[in-house]
Amino acid sequence: MENNFKSGFVAIIGRPNVGKSTFMNRVIGQKIAIMSDKAQTTRNKIQGVYTDKEKQIIFIDTPGIHKPKHKLGDFMVKIAENTLSEVDAIMFMINADEGYGRGDQFIIDKLPKNTPVFLIINKIDLVTPDELLPLIELYKDKFDFAEIIPISALEGNNVDHLMNVFDKYLAEGPQFYPEDQVTDHPERFIIAELIREKVLHLTREEIPHSVAVVIDQISNRGDNEKVLVQASIIVERKSQKGIIIGKQGSMLKEVGKRARQDIEGLLGSKVYLELWVKVQENWRNKPHHLYEFGFKQDEY
Ligand SMILES: Nc1nc2c(ncn2[C@@H]2O[C@H](COP(=O)(O)OP(=O)(O)OP(=O)(O)O)[C@@H](O)[C@H]2O)c(=O)[nH]1
């Protein structure tokens, strides 16, 4: 890996039809199709991975944030909000030829103060500069955006500039994915989130949202019937480990049972799920994204 290589996670949010997919297609090209059919039920869907010589950006979608009435309800919105404060930057995309709307205000209210937010004004090919400037002024009043960048995802205007601006906001970091591959196992990520969701749900407020799940292995058991999934739930304190394991393992059993059912639905096959609970103090001070996003550090 090159010296000073940078990497990070960027969340893309915006109302439907603002051009998120068009943007991803422009930046990432063909490969994005690989992920487009993946389940929408997760906290974060990886939309695509951009890699050049200097950096890698993993773009993620946070579906909960713009669907407040979605059946997953408040729980998802809350989780989506947590995601927004965990990423390195947020792209809040709006449509240049539509005014400011209630959907935008809903999102703005959820924007974290501790994460740089780029206002991306897309579809500038549809408006004149005279129309663009008042829109910029209007949004400037609504939130303290780190950057305001007008683009046309369809025609490509200013998209290269945007990609360069990211350099300022990314820290040095590893290349999470090989450059010719968008992802090895998108389902890995989804499985980790399913397990994490069960832990949070069943333990209620006792376990912090920072609990991480790392998928150690997904493999065929050899009998061609069951997929073996081995995962670790990582907490920061011994007391949390006790809560997750529960009386005679009852809590962990329930987490495992519920997660297994969902994973079977996802993979379409029987699953044998092995869960461990590990205490790792201060893991959040380590390259925390790896854990929070369900990746295992030593794979890279
Ligand atoms: N003129 C113009 N049209 C655009 C631009 N970007 C996207 N569009 C069009 O806007 C429509 C919606 O674009 P998508 O990329 O599907 O939007 P999206 O945000 O992914 O939509 P959802 O998947 O519903 O969230 C499509 O018809 C695009 O061709 C742009 O820069 N200029």
The ligand as an SDF file (V2000), in Angstrom:
LIG
                    3D

 32 34  0  0  0  0  0  0  0  0999 V2000
  -30.7510   16.6830  -15.6350 N   0  0  0  0  0  0  0  0  0  0  0  0
  -30.2280   15.8930  -14.7070 C   0  0  0  0  0  0  0  0  0  0  0  0
  -30.8750   14.7820  -14.3200 N   0  0  0  0  0  0  0  0  0  0  0  0
  -30.3110   14.0010  -13.3640 C   0  0  0  0  0  0  0  0  0  0  0  0
  -29.0510   14.3230  -12.7850 C   0  0  0  0  0  0  0  0  0  0  0  0
  -28.7740   13.3630  -11.8770 N   0  0  0  0  0  0  0  0  0  0  0  0
  -29.7870   12.4920  -11.9030 C   0  0  0  0  0  0  0  0  0  0  0  0
  -30.7270   12.8740  -12.7980 N   0  0  0  0  0  0  0  0  0  0  0  0
  -31.9810   12.1930  -13.1150 C   0  0  0  0  0  0  0  0  0  0  0  0
  -32.8160   12.1840  -11.9830 O   0  0  0  0  0  0  0  0  0  0  0  0
  -33.5760   10.9760  -11.9140 C   0  0  0  0  0  0  0  0  0  0  0  0
  -33.3480   10.2920  -10.5840 C   0  0  0  0  0  0  0  0  0  0  0  0
  -31.9810    9.9010  -10.4750 O   0  0  0  0  0  0  0  0  0  0  0  0
  -31.4970    8.6930   -9.5550 P   0  0  0  0  0  0  0  0  0  0  0  0
  -30.0320    8.6640   -9.6640 O   0  0  0  0  0  0  0  0  0  0  0  0
  -32.2550    7.4620   -9.8560 O   0  0  0  0  0  0  0  0  0  0  0  0
  -31.9670    9.2220   -8.1260 O   0  0  0  0  0  0  0  0  0  0  0  0
  -31.8190    8.5150   -6.6870 P   0  0  0  0  0  0  0  0  0  0  0  0
  -31.5430    9.5990   -5.7260 O   0  0  0  0  0  0  0  0  0  0  0  0
  -30.8840    7.3960   -6.7540 O   0  0  0  0  0  0  0  0  0  0  0  0
  -33.2690    8.0190   -6.4840 O   0  0  0  0  0  0  0  0  0  0  0  0
  -33.7910    6.9520   -5.3990 P   0  0  0  0  0  0  0  0  0  0  0  0
  -33.1750    5.6470   -5.7790 O   0  0  0  0  0  0  0  0  0  0  0  0
  -35.2830    7.0080   -5.6250 O   0  0  0  0  0  0  0  0  0  0  0  0
  -33.3760    7.4620   -4.0650 O   0  0  0  0  0  0  0  0  0  0  0  0
  -33.1040   10.1400  -13.0980 C   0  0  0  0  0  0  0  0  0  0  0  0
  -34.0210   10.3300  -14.1420 O   0  0  0  0  0  0  0  0  0  0  0  0
  -31.7670   10.7490  -13.4770 C   0  0  0  0  0  0  0  0  0  0  0  0
  -31.4340   10.6030  -14.8290 O   0  0  0  0  0  0  0  0  0  0  0  0
  -28.3860   15.5180  -13.2250 C   0  0  0  0  0  0  0  0  0  0  0  0
  -27.2930   15.8690  -12.7930 O   0  0  0  0  0  0  0  0  0  0  0  0
  -29.0160   16.2540  -14.1840 N   0  0  0  0  0  0  0  0  0  0  0  0
  1  2  1  0
  2  3  2  0
  2 32  1  0
  3  4  1  0
  4  5  2  0
  4  8  1  0
  5  6  1  0
  5 30  1  0
  6  7  2  0
  7  8  1  0
  8  9  1  0
  9 10  1  0
  9 28  1  0
 10 11  1  0
 11 12  1  0
 11 26  1  0
 12 13  1  0
 13 14  1  0
 14 15  2  0
 14 16  1  0
 14 17  1  0
 17 18  1  0
 18 19  2  0
 18 20  1  0
 18 21  1  0
 21 22  1  0
 22 23  2  0
 22 24  1  0
 22 25  1  0
 26 27  1  0
 26 28  1  0
 28 29  1  0
 30 31  2  0
 30 32  1  0
M  END
$$$$
